[in-house]
Amino acid sequence: MTLTCFIRYQIDPFQRDAFREYAENWGRIIPRCGGHLVGYFLPHEGTNDIAWGLIAFESLAAYEAYRARLKTDPESVANFRMVQTQRFILREERTFTEVVNGTFGIPPESLAR
């Protein structure tokens, strides 16, 4: 994947389960619409109102085609509507990044020597 879209969400910490459902829905929708879902992440310790979504694409053109498909996918439309109705996402920021070769997906070395 060439580009990864990092989505930073400020969520209502009292509606954590609603965000979890929203993220789980994307687990079906994003791959169907052409995105490579890296994952969604809820806060665990520390700050309790910041969540992340990471979606990779071959190019910016692939991202634009994906966005167009999202607008016509019935489950995607319903997921966006759920956010508007329940208002558990307070703010959303998107940043596009590229991986530095040789630095991603490297497993830990064995500690047994």
ABEGO torsion letter per residue (X at the ends): XABBBBBBBBBBAAAAAAAAAAAAAAAAAAAAAGBBBAEBBBBABEBAABBBBBBBBABAAAAAAAAAAAAABAAAAAAAAAAAAAGABABBBBBBBBBBBGABGBBBBBABX
